[in-house]
Amino acid sequence: MPVAEIALAVVGLGVEQLVQWRFGPMGVMALVLLGIGLRARSSTYTSLGAVVLVLLMVQS
């Protein structure tokens, strides 16, 4: 079980670094909103994070 958690944390950090490299601080903020929304089961935060990520992807 701890190996799976460590692997998941490494993948999460890798995705965060990729988003920060590609989209900057707004990309990280969108990931934070998306994560908060998923953990709190809040459709508002989840939708807001997803919309910001999509806007950043379309802009690039």
mmCIF file as Biopython writes it, N, C-alpha, C and O atoms, coordinates in Angstrom:
data_model
#
loop_
_atom_site.group_PDB
_atom_site.id
_atom_site.type_symbol
_atom_site.label_atom_id
_atom_site.label_alt_id
_atom_site.label_comp_id
_atom_site.label_asym_id
_atom_site.label_entity_id
_atom_site.label_seq_id
_atom_site.pdbx_PDB_ins_code
_atom_site.Cartn_x
_atom_site.Cartn_y
_atom_site.Cartn_z
_atom_site.occupancy
_atom_site.B_iso_or_equiv
_atom_site.auth_seq_id
_atom_site.auth_asym_id
_atom_site.pdbx_PDB_model_num
ATOM 1   N N  . MET A ? 1  ? 0.810   -1.207 0.000   1.0 0.0 1  A 1 
ATOM 2   C CA . MET A ? 1  ? 0.000   0.000  0.000   1.0 0.0 1  A 1 
ATOM 3   C C  . MET A ? 1  ? 0.852   1.269  0.000   1.0 0.0 1  A 1 
ATOM 4   O O  . MET A ? 1  ? 0.554   2.183  -0.768  1.0 0.0 1  A 1 
ATOM 5   N N  . PRO A ? 2  ? 1.903   1.368  0.828   1.0 0.0 2  A 1 
ATOM 6   C CA . PRO A ? 2  ? 2.721   2.594  0.814   1.0 0.0 2  A 1 
ATOM 7   C C  . PRO A ? 2  ? 3.405   2.831  -0.529  1.0 0.0 2  A 1 
ATOM 8   O O  . PRO A ? 2  ? 3.617   3.982  -0.912  1.0 0.0 2  A 1 
ATOM 9   N N  . VAL A ? 3  ? 3.753   1.771  -1.246  1.0 0.0 3  A 1 
ATOM 10  C CA . VAL A ? 3  ? 4.404   1.933  -2.548  1.0 0.0 3  A 1 
ATOM 11  C C  . VAL A ? 3  ? 3.444   2.593  -3.529  1.0 0.0 3  A 1 
ATOM 12  O O  . VAL A ? 3  ? 3.850   3.452  -4.313  1.0 0.0 3  A 1 
ATOM 13  N N  . ALA A ? 4  ? 2.186   2.202  -3.492  1.0 0.0 4  A 1 
ATOM 14  C CA . ALA A ? 4  ? 1.188   2.799  -4.380  1.0 0.0 4  A 1 
ATOM 15  C C  . ALA A ? 4  ? 0.984   4.274  -4.053  1.0 0.0 4  A 1 
ATOM 16  O O  . ALA A ? 4  ? 0.831   5.095  -4.958  1.0 0.0 4  A 1 
ATOM 17  N N  . GLU A ? 5  ? 0.980   4.612  -2.773  1.0 0.0 5  A 1 
ATOM 18  C CA . GLU A ? 5  ? 0.812   6.012  -2.370  1.0 0.0 5  A 1 
ATOM 19  C C  . GLU A ? 5  ? 2.000   6.856  -2.796  1.0 0.0 5  A 1 
ATOM 20  O O  . GLU A ? 5  ? 1.833   7.993  -3.237  1.0 0.0 5  A 1 
ATOM 21  N N  . ILE A ? 6  ? 3.199   6.301  -2.666  1.0 0.0 6  A 1 
ATOM 22  C CA . ILE A ? 6  ? 4.401   7.026  -3.094  1.0 0.0 6  A 1 
ATOM 23  C C  . ILE A ? 6  ? 4.393   7.218  -4.606  1.0 0.0 6  A 1 
ATOM 24  O O  . ILE A ? 6  ? 4.723   8.298  -5.098  1.0 0.0 6  A 1 
ATOM 25  N N  . ALA A ? 7  ? 4.021   6.185  -5.339  1.0 0.0 7  A 1 
ATOM 26  C CA . ALA A ? 7  ? 3.960   6.290  -6.797  1.0 0.0 7  A 1 
ATOM 27  C C  . ALA A ? 7  ? 2.921   7.325  -7.225  1.0 0.0 7  A 1 
ATOM 28  O O  . ALA A ? 7  ? 3.158   8.104  -8.148  1.0 0.0 7  A 1 
ATOM 29  N N  . LEU A ? 8  ? 1.784   7.332  -6.560  1.0 0.0 8  A 1 
ATOM 30  C CA . LEU A ? 8  ? 0.742   8.302  -6.874  1.0 0.0 8  A 1 
ATOM 31  C C  . LEU A ? 8  ? 1.207   9.722  -6.572  1.0 0.0 8  A 1 
ATOM 32  O O  . LEU A ? 8  ? 0.900   10.645 -7.326  1.0 0.0 8  A 1 
ATOM 33  N N  . ALA A ? 9  ? 1.941   9.907  -5.482  1.0 0.0 9  A 1 
ATOM 34  C CA . ALA A ? 9  ? 2.462   11.232 -5.135  1.0 0.0 9  A 1 
ATOM 35  C C  . ALA A ? 9  ? 3.485   11.695 -6.171  1.0 0.0 9  A 1 
ATOM 36  O O  . ALA A ? 9  ? 3.504   12.869 -6.541  1.0 0.0 9  A 1 
ATOM 37  N N  . VAL A ? 10 ? 4.330   10.785 -6.638  1.0 0.0 10 A 1 
ATOM 38  C CA . VAL A ? 10 ? 5.327   11.129 -7.661  1.0 0.0 10 A 1 
ATOM 39  C C  . VAL A ? 10 ? 4.644   11.523 -8.960  1.0 0.0 10 A 1 
ATOM 40  O O  . VAL A ? 10 ? 5.043   12.499 -9.595  1.0 0.0 10 A 1 
ATOM 41  N N  . VAL A ? 11 ? 3.627   10.785 -9.361  1.0 0.0 11 A 1 
ATOM 42  C CA . VAL A ? 11 ? 2.884   11.121 -10.576 1.0 0.0 11 A 1 
ATOM 43  C C  . VAL A ? 11 ? 2.189   12.468 -10.416 1.0 0.0 11 A 1 
ATOM 44  O O  . VAL A ? 11 ? 2.186   13.280 -11.342 1.0 0.0 11 A 1 
ATOM 45  N N  . GLY A ? 12 ? 1.604   12.709 -9.253  1.0 0.0 12 A 1 
ATOM 46  C CA . GLY A ? 12 ? 0.936   13.991 -8.994  1.0 0.0 12 A 1 
ATOM 47  C C  . GLY A ? 12 ? 1.897   15.161 -9.074  1.0 0.0 12 A 1 
ATOM 48  O O  . GLY A ? 12 ? 1.573   16.198 -9.652  1.0 0.0 12 A 1 
ATOM 49  N N  . LEU A ? 13 ? 3.081   14.999 -8.496  1.0 0.0 13 A 1 
ATOM 50  C CA . LEU A ? 13 ? 4.076   16.062 -8.567  1.0 0.0 13 A 1 
ATOM 51  C C  . LEU A ? 13 ? 4.562   16.273 -9.996  1.0 0.0 13 A 1 
ATOM 52  O O  . LEU A ? 13 ? 4.812   17.405 -10.412 1.0 0.0 13 A 1 
ATOM 53  N N  . GLY A ? 14 ? 4.692   15.198 -10.734 1.0 0.0 14 A 1 
ATOM 54  C CA . GLY A ? 14 ? 5.098   15.312 -12.136 1.0 0.0 14 A 1 
ATOM 55  C C  . GLY A ? 14 ? 4.073   16.067 -12.965 1.0 0.0 14 A 1 
ATOM 56  O O  . GLY A ? 14 ? 4.433   16.912 -13.785 1.0 0.0 14 A 1 
ATOM 57  N N  . VAL A ? 15 ? 2.810   15.769 -12.755 1.0 0.0 15 A 1 
ATOM 58  C CA . VAL A ? 15 ? 1.742   16.470 -13.479 1.0 0.0 15 A 1 
ATOM 59  C C  . VAL A ? 15 ? 1.728   17.941 -13.085 1.0 0.0 15 A 1 
ATOM 60  O O  . VAL A ? 15 ? 1.555   18.814 -13.935 1.0 0.0 15 A 1 
ATOM 61  N N  . GLU A ? 16 ? 1.909   18.214 -11.805 1.0 0.0 16 A 1 
ATOM 62  C CA . GLU A ? 16 ? 1.928   19.610 -11.349 1.0 0.0 16 A 1 
ATOM 63  C C  . GLU A ? 16 ? 3.081   20.386 -11.985 1.0 0.0 16 A 1 
ATOM 64  O O  . GLU A ? 16 ? 2.899   21.529 -12.406 1.0 0.0 16 A 1 
ATOM 65  N N  . GLN A ? 17 ? 4.254   19.781 -12.056 1.0 0.0 17 A 1 
ATOM 66  C CA . GLN A ? 17 ? 5.402   20.442 -12.670 1.0 0.0 17 A 1 
ATOM 67  C C  . GLN A ? 17 ? 5.179   20.666 -14.165 1.0 0.0 17 A 1 
ATOM 68  O O  . GLN A ? 17 ? 5.555   21.707 -14.703 1.0 0.0 17 A 1 
ATOM 69  N N  . LEU A ? 18 ? 4.570   19.690 -14.831 1.0 0.0 18 A 1 
ATOM 70  C CA . LEU A ? 18 ? 4.278   19.829 -16.264 1.0 0.0 18 A 1 
ATOM 71  C C  . LEU A ? 18 ? 3.297   20.961 -16.513 1.0 0.0 18 A 1 
ATOM 72  O O  . LEU A ? 18 ? 3.487   21.761 -17.430 1.0 0.0 18 A 1 
ATOM 73  N N  . VAL A ? 19 ? 2.247   21.034 -15.701 1.0 0.0 19 A 1 
ATOM 74  C CA . VAL A ? 19 ? 1.259   22.100 -15.859 1.0 0.0 19 A 1 
ATOM 75  C C  . VAL A ? 19 ? 1.887   23.455 -15.565 1.0 0.0 19 A 1 
ATOM 76  O O  . VAL A ? 19 ? 1.629   24.428 -16.272 1.0 0.0 19 A 1 
ATOM 77  N N  . GLN A ? 20 ? 2.716   23.520 -14.514 1.0 0.0 20 A 1 
ATOM 78  C CA . GLN A ? 20 ? 3.354   24.792 -14.179 1.0 0.0 20 A 1 
ATOM 79  C C  . GLN A ? 20 ? 4.307   25.228 -15.290 1.0 0.0 20 A 1 
ATOM 80  O O  . GLN A ? 20 ? 4.387   26.415 -15.605 1.0 0.0 20 A 1 
ATOM 81  N N  . TRP A ? 21 ? 5.021   24.292 -15.878 1.0 0.0 21 A 1 
ATOM 82  C CA . TRP A ? 21 ? 5.936   24.621 -16.969 1.0 0.0 21 A 1 
ATOM 83  C C  . TRP A ? 21 ? 5.172   25.098 -18.196 1.0 0.0 21 A 1 
ATOM 84  O O  . TRP A ? 21 ? 5.596   26.033 -18.875 1.0 0.0 21 A 1 
ATOM 85  N N  . ARG A ? 22 ? 4.051   24.456 -18.474 1.0 0.0 22 A 1 
ATOM 86  C CA . ARG A ? 22 ? 3.295   24.752 -19.696 1.0 0.0 22 A 1 
ATOM 87  C C  . ARG A ? 22 ? 2.381   25.973 -19.543 1.0 0.0 22 A 1 
ATOM 88  O O  . ARG A ? 22 ? 2.307   26.804 -20.448 1.0 0.0 22 A 1 
ATOM 89  N N  . PHE A ? 23 ? 1.687   26.086 -18.407 1.0 0.0 23 A 1 
ATOM 90  C CA . PHE A ? 23 ? 0.649   27.108 -18.249 1.0 0.0 23 A 1 
ATOM 91  C C  . PHE A ? 23 ? 0.934   28.135 -17.159 1.0 0.0 23 A 1 
ATOM 92  O O  . PHE A ? 23 ? 0.171   29.087 -16.996 1.0 0.0 23 A 1 
ATOM 93  N N  . GLY A ? 24 ? 2.007   27.959 -16.420 1.0 0.0 24 A 1 
ATOM 94  C CA . GLY A ? 24 ? 2.388   28.944 -15.414 1.0 0.0 24 A 1 
ATOM 95  C C  . GLY A ? 24 ? 1.550   28.855 -14.151 1.0 0.0 24 A 1 
ATOM 96  O O  . GLY A ? 24 ? 0.918   27.834 -13.883 1.0 0.0 24 A 1 
ATOM 97  N N  . PRO A ? 25 ? 1.550   29.917 -13.389 1.0 0.0 25 A 1 
ATOM 98  C CA . PRO A ? 25 ? 0.844   29.926 -12.100 1.0 0.0 25 A 1 
ATOM 99  C C  . PRO A ? 25 ? -0.669  29.724 -12.238 1.0 0.0 25 A 1 
ATOM 100 O O  . PRO A ? 25 ? -1.291  29.135 -11.353 1.0 0.0 25 A 1 
ATOM 101 N N  . MET A ? 26 ? -1.261  30.198 -13.321 1.0 0.0 26 A 1 
ATOM 102 C CA . MET A ? 26 ? -2.710  30.005 -13.496 1.0 0.0 26 A 1 
ATOM 103 C C  . MET A ? 26 ? -3.049  28.527 -13.684 1.0 0.0 26 A 1 
ATOM 104 O O  . MET A ? 26 ? -4.115  28.078 -13.263 1.0 0.0 26 A 1 
ATOM 105 N N  . GLY A ? 27 ? -2.166  27.782 -14.302 1.0 0.0 27 A 1 
ATOM 106 C CA . GLY A ? 27 ? -2.383  26.350 -14.446 1.0 0.0 27 A 1 
ATOM 107 C C  . GLY A ? 27 ? -2.358  25.637 -13.106 1.0 0.0 27 A 1 
ATOM 108 O O  . GLY A ? 27 ? -3.162  24.739 -12.852 1.0 0.0 27 A 1 
ATOM 109 N N  . VAL A ? 28 ? -1.430  26.042 -12.252 1.0 0.0 28 A 1 
ATOM 110 C CA . VAL A ? 28 ? -1.358  25.453 -10.912 1.0 0.0 28 A 1 
ATOM 111 C C  . VAL A ? 28 ? -2.602  25.822 -10.114 1.0 0.0 28 A 1 
ATOM 112 O O  . VAL A ? 28 ? -3.157  24.988 -9.399  1.0 0.0 28 A 1 
ATOM 113 N N  . MET A ? 29 ? -3.041  27.081 -10.237 1.0 0.0 29 A 1 
ATOM 114 C CA . MET A ? 29 ? -4.252  27.513 -9.535  1.0 0.0 29 A 1 
ATOM 115 C C  . MET A ? 29 ? -5.466  26.706 -10.016 1.0 0.0 29 A 1 
ATOM 116 O O  . MET A ? 29 ? -6.324  26.335 -9.215  1.0 0.0 29 A 1 
ATOM 117 N N  . ALA A ? 30 ? -5.533  26.439 -11.306 1.0 0.0 30 A 1 
ATOM 118 C CA . ALA A ? 30 ? -6.644  25.645 -11.835 1.0 0.0 30 A 1 
ATOM 119 C C  . ALA A ? 30 ? -6.595  24.225 -11.280 1.0 0.0 30 A 1 
ATOM 120 O O  . ALA A ? 30 ? -7.636  23.665 -10.936 1.0 0.0 30 A 1 
ATOM 121 N N  . LEU A ? 31 ? -5.400  23.632 -11.188 1.0 0.0 31 A 1 
ATOM 122 C CA . LEU A ? 31 ? -5.278  22.295 -10.607 1.0 0.0 31 A 1 
ATOM 123 C C  . LEU A ? 31 ? -5.676  22.282 -9.138  1.0 0.0 31 A 1 
ATOM 124 O O  . LEU A ? 31 ? -6.304  21.334 -8.668  1.0 0.0 31 A 1 
ATOM 125 N N  . VAL A ? 32 ? -5.309  23.336 -8.413  1.0 0.0 32 A 1 
ATOM 126 C CA . VAL A ? 32 ? -5.689  23.426 -6.997  1.0 0.0 32 A 1 
ATOM 127 C C  . VAL A ? 32 ? -7.205  23.507 -6.863  1.0 0.0 32 A 1 
ATOM 128 O O  . VAL A ? 32 ? -7.796  22.818 -6.031  1.0 0.0 32 A 1 
ATOM 129 N N  . LEU A ? 33 ? -7.834  24.347 -7.680  1.0 0.0 33 A 1 
ATOM 130 C CA . LEU A ? 33 ? -9.302  24.446 -7.643  1.0 0.0 33 A 1 
ATOM 131 C C  . LEU A ? 33 ? -9.954  23.116 -7.998  1.0 0.0 33 A 1 
ATOM 132 O O  . LEU A ? 33 ? -10.930 22.707 -7.370  1.0 0.0 33 A 1 
ATOM 133 N N  . LEU A ? 34 ? -9.414  22.453 -8.997  1.0 0.0 34 A 1 
ATOM 134 C CA . LEU A ? 34 ? -9.958  21.162 -9.410  1.0 0.0 34 A 1 
ATOM 135 C C  . LEU A ? 34 ? -9.804  20.138 -8.289  1.0 0.0 34 A 1 
ATOM 136 O O  . LEU A ? 34 ? -10.737 19.384 -8.011  1.0 0.0 34 A 1 
ATOM 137 N N  . GLY A ? 35 ? -8.649  20.103 -7.647  1.0 0.0 35 A 1 
ATOM 138 C CA . GLY A ? 35 ? -8.429  19.164 -6.545  1.0 0.0 35 A 1 
ATOM 139 C C  . GLY A ? 35 ? -9.313  19.445 -5.350  1.0 0.0 35 A 1 
ATOM 140 O O  . GLY A ? 35 ? -9.861  18.520 -4.751  1.0 0.0 35 A 1 
ATOM 141 N N  . ILE A ? 36 ? -9.458  20.716 -4.996  1.0 0.0 36 A 1 
ATOM 142 C CA . ILE A ? 36 ? -10.332 21.079 -3.876  1.0 0.0 36 A 1 
ATOM 143 C C  . ILE A ? 36 ? -11.772 20.693 -4.187  1.0 0.0 36 A 1 
ATOM 144 O O  . ILE A ? 36 ? -12.481 20.165 -3.331  1.0 0.0 36 A 1 
ATOM 145 N N  . GLY A ? 37 ? -12.194 20.957 -5.402  1.0 0.0 37 A 1 
ATOM 146 C CA . GLY A ? 37 ? -13.553 20.617 -5.791  1.0 0.0 37 A 1 
ATOM 147 C C  . GLY A ? 37 ? -13.823 19.122 -5.747  1.0 0.0 37 A 1 
ATOM 148 O O  . GLY A ? 37 ? -14.893 18.688 -5.321  1.0 0.0 37 A 1 
ATOM 149 N N  . LEU A ? 38 ? -12.845 18.334 -6.191  1.0 0.0 38 A 1 
ATOM 150 C CA . LEU A ? 38 ? -13.032 16.886 -6.172  1.0 0.0 38 A 1 
ATOM 151 C C  . LEU A ? 38 ? -13.044 16.337 -4.749  1.0 0.0 38 A 1 
ATOM 152 O O  . LEU A ? 38 ? -13.845 15.459 -4.429  1.0 0.0 38 A 1 
ATOM 153 N N  . ARG A ? 39 ? -12.163 16.849 -3.898  1.0 0.0 39 A 1 
ATOM 154 C CA . ARG A ? 39 ? -12.115 16.359 -2.512  1.0 0.0 39 A 1 
ATOM 155 C C  . ARG A ? 39 ? -13.341 16.780 -1.720  1.0 0.0 39 A 1 
ATOM 156 O O  . ARG A ? 39 ? -13.859 16.006 -0.915  1.0 0.0 39 A 1 
ATOM 157 N N  . ALA A ? 40 ? -13.814 18.013 -1.945  1.0 0.0 40 A 1 
ATOM 158 C CA . ALA A ? 40 ? -14.962 18.514 -1.195  1.0 0.0 40 A 1 
ATOM 159 C C  . ALA A ? 40 ? -16.287 18.170 -1.872  1.0 0.0 40 A 1 
ATOM 160 O O  . ALA A ? 40 ? -17.358 18.487 -1.353  1.0 0.0 40 A 1 
ATOM 161 N N  . ARG A ? 41 ? -16.207 17.523 -3.025  1.0 0.0 41 A 1 
ATOM 162 C CA . ARG A ? 41 ? -17.396 17.189 -3.820  1.0 0.0 41 A 1 
ATOM 163 C C  . ARG A ? 41 ? -18.216 18.445 -4.127  1.0 0.0 41 A 1 
ATOM 164 O O  . ARG A ? 41 ? -19.446 18.451 -4.059  1.0 0.0 41 A 1 
ATOM 165 N N  . SER A ? 42 ? -17.486 19.497 -4.465  1.0 0.0 42 A 1 
ATOM 166 C CA . SER A ? 42 ? -18.112 20.772 -4.796  1.0 0.0 42 A 1 
ATOM 167 C C  . SER A ? 42 ? -18.063 20.965 -6.308  1.0 0.0 42 A 1 
ATOM 168 O O  . SER A ? 42 ? -16.991 21.106 -6.896  1.0 0.0 42 A 1 
ATOM 169 N N  . SER A ? 43 ? -19.222 20.969 -6.912  1.0 0.0 43 A 1 
ATOM 170 C CA . SER A ? 43 ? -19.259 21.115 -8.371  1.0 0.0 43 A 1 
ATOM 171 C C  . SER A ? 43 ? -18.822 22.511 -8.806  1.0 0.0 43 A 1 
ATOM 172 O O  . SER A ? 43 ? -18.350 22.681 -9.931  1.0 0.0 43 A 1 
ATOM 173 N N  . THR A ? 44 ? -18.966 23.500 -7.952  1.0 0.0 44 A 1 
ATOM 174 C CA . THR A ? 44 ? -18.560 24.863 -8.301  1.0 0.0 44 A 1 
ATOM 175 C C  . THR A ? 44 ? -17.049 24.950 -8.489  1.0 0.0 44 A 1 
ATOM 176 O O  . THR A ? 44 ? -16.577 25.455 -9.507  1.0 0.0 44 A 1 
ATOM 177 N N  . TYR A ? 45 ? -16.291 24.458 -7.510  1.0 0.0 45 A 1 
ATOM 178 C CA . TYR A ? 45 ? -14.837 24.513 -7.602  1.0 0.0 45 A 1 
ATOM 179 C C  . TYR A ? 45 ? -14.312 23.602 -8.715  1.0 0.0 45 A 1 
ATOM 180 O O  . TYR A ? 45 ? -13.382 23.964 -9.436  1.0 0.0 45 A 1 
ATOM 181 N N  . THR A ? 46 ? -14.911 22.430 -8.846  1.0 0.0 46 A 1 
ATOM 182 C CA . THR A ? 46 ? -14.488 21.508 -9.895  1.0 0.0 46 A 1 
ATOM 183 C C  . THR A ? 46 ? -14.714 22.127 -11.269 1.0 0.0 46 A 1 
ATOM 184 O O  . THR A ? 46 ? -13.836 22.067 -12.130 1.0 0.0 46 A 1 
ATOM 185 N N  . SER A ? 47 ? -15.863 22.710 -11.475 1.0 0.0 47 A 1 
ATOM 186 C CA . SER A ? 47 ? -16.174 23.330 -12.762 1.0 0.0 47 A 1 
ATOM 187 C C  . SER A ? 47 ? -15.275 24.524 -13.037 1.0 0.0 47 A 1 
ATOM 188 O O  . SER A ? 47 ? -14.803 24.705 -14.159 1.0 0.0 47 A 1 
ATOM 189 N N  . LEU A ? 48 ? -15.038 25.333 -12.021 1.0 0.0 48 A 1 
ATOM 190 C CA . LEU A ? 48 ? -14.179 26.497 -12.184 1.0 0.0 48 A 1 
ATOM 191 C C  . LEU A ? 48 ? -12.756 26.081 -12.553 1.0 0.0 48 A 1 
ATOM 192 O O  . LEU A ? 48 ? -12.161 26.665 -13.458 1.0 0.0 48 A 1 
ATOM 193 N N  . GLY A ? 49 ? -12.211 25.095 -11.875 1.0 0.0 49 A 1 
ATOM 194 C CA . GLY A ? 49 ? -10.876 24.601 -12.198 1.0 0.0 49 A 1 
ATOM 195 C C  . GLY A ? 49 ? -10.799 24.021 -13.594 1.0 0.0 49 A 1 
ATOM 196 O O  . GLY A ? 49 ? -9.828  24.257 -14.314 1.0 0.0 49 A 1 
ATOM 197 N N  . ALA A ? 50 ? -11.818 23.258 -13.986 1.0 0.0 50 A 1 
ATOM 198 C CA . ALA A ? 50 ? -11.837 22.672 -15.319 1.0 0.0 50 A 1 
ATOM 199 C C  . ALA A ? 50 ? -11.945 23.738 -16.403 1.0 0.0 50 A 1 
ATOM 200 O O  . ALA A ? 50 ? -11.284 23.647 -17.437 1.0 0.0 50 A 1 
ATOM 201 N N  . VAL A ? 51 ? -12.776 24.743 -16.168 1.0 0.0 51 A 1 
ATOM 202 C CA . VAL A ? 51 ? -12.944 25.816 -17.161 1.0 0.0 51 A 1 
ATOM 203 C C  . VAL A ? 51 ? -11.639 26.598 -17.323 1.0 0.0 51 A 1 
ATOM 204 O O  . VAL A ? 51 ? -11.254 26.931 -18.444 1.0 0.0 51 A 1 
ATOM 205 N N  . VAL A ? 52 ? -10.963 26.891 -16.225 1.0 0.0 52 A 1 
ATOM 206 C CA . VAL A ? 52 ? -9.696  27.625 -16.316 1.0 0.0 52 A 1 
ATOM 207 C C  . VAL A ? 52 ? -8.666  26.806 -17.086 1.0 0.0 52 A 1 
ATOM 208 O O  . VAL A ? 52 ? -7.949  27.349 -17.927 1.0 0.0 52 A 1 
ATOM 209 N N  . LEU A ? 53 ? -8.585  25.497 -16.807 1.0 0.0 53 A 1 
ATOM 210 C CA . LEU A ? 53 ? -7.647  24.647 -17.546 1.0 0.0 53 A 1 
ATOM 211 C C  . LEU A ? 53 ? -7.974  24.611 -19.037 1.0 0.0 53 A 1 
ATOM 212 O O  . LEU A ? 53 ? -7.072  24.688 -19.871 1.0 0.0 53 A 1 
ATOM 213 N N  . VAL A ? 54 ? -9.235  24.497 -19.370 1.0 0.0 54 A 1 
ATOM 214 C CA . VAL A ? 54 ? -9.631  24.475 -20.781 1.0 0.0 54 A 1 
ATOM 215 C C  . VAL A ? 54 ? -9.301  25.798 -21.455 1.0 0.0 54 A 1 
ATOM 216 O O  . VAL A ? 54 ? -8.809  25.820 -22.583 1.0 0.0 54 A 1 
ATOM 217 N N  . LEU A ? 55 ? -9.569  26.892 -20.770 1.0 0.0 55 A 1 
ATOM 218 C CA . LEU A ? 55 ? -9.230  28.214 -21.354 1.0 0.0 55 A 1 
ATOM 219 C C  . LEU A ? 55 ? -7.738  28.352 -21.565 1.0 0.0 55 A 1 
ATOM 220 O O  . LEU A ? 55 ? -7.315  28.911 -22.576 1.0 0.0 55 A 1 
ATOM 221 N N  . LEU A ? 56 ? -6.930  27.862 -20.645 1.0 0.0 56 A 1 
ATOM 222 C CA . LEU A ? 56 ? -5.483  27.928 -20.816 1.0 0.0 56 A 1 
ATOM 223 C C  . LEU A ? 56 ? -5.021  27.057 -21.980 1.0 0.0 56 A 1 
ATOM 224 O O  . LEU A ? 56 ? -4.106  27.433 -22.713 1.0 0.0 56 A 1 
ATOM 225 N N  . MET A ? 57 ? -5.651  25.894 -22.153 1.0 0.0 57 A 1 
ATOM 226 C CA . MET A ? 57 ? -5.282  25.001 -23.247 1.0 0.0 57 A 1 
ATOM 227 C C  . MET A ? 57 ? -5.670  25.573 -24.592 1.0 0.0 57 A 1 
ATOM 228 O O  . MET A ? 57 ? -4.927  25.439 -25.565 1.0 0.0 57 A 1 
ATOM 229 N N  . VAL A ? 58 ? -6.823  26.207 -24.657 1.0 0.0 58 A 1 
ATOM 230 C CA . VAL A ? 58 ? -7.295  26.791 -25.914 1.0 0.0 58 A 1 
ATOM 231 C C  . VAL A ? 58 ? -6.453  27.994 -26.299 1.0 0.0 58 A 1 
ATOM 232 O O  . VAL A ? 58 ? -6.206  28.231 -27.481 1.0 0.0 58 A 1 
ATOM 233 N N  . GLN A ? 59 ? -6.013  28.751 -25.307 1.0 0.0 59 A 1 
ATOM 234 C CA . GLN A ? 59 ? -5.229  29.952 -25.543 1.0 0.0 59 A 1 
ATOM 235 C C  . GLN A ? 59 ? -3.863  29.626 -26.126 1.0 0.0 59 A 1 
ATOM 236 O O  . GLN A ? 59 ? -3.352  30.377 -26.955 1.0 0.0 59 A 1 
ATOM 237 N N  . SER A ? 60 ? -3.264  28.515 -25.704 1.0 0.0 60 A 1 
ATOM 238 C CA . SER A ? 60 ? -1.898  28.191 -26.139 1.0 0.0 60 A 1 
ATOM 239 C C  . SER A ? 60 ? -1.834  27.665 -27.534 1.0 0.0 60 A 1 
ATOM 240 O O  . SER A ? 60 ? -0.750  27.353 -28.027 1.0 0.0 60 A 1 
#
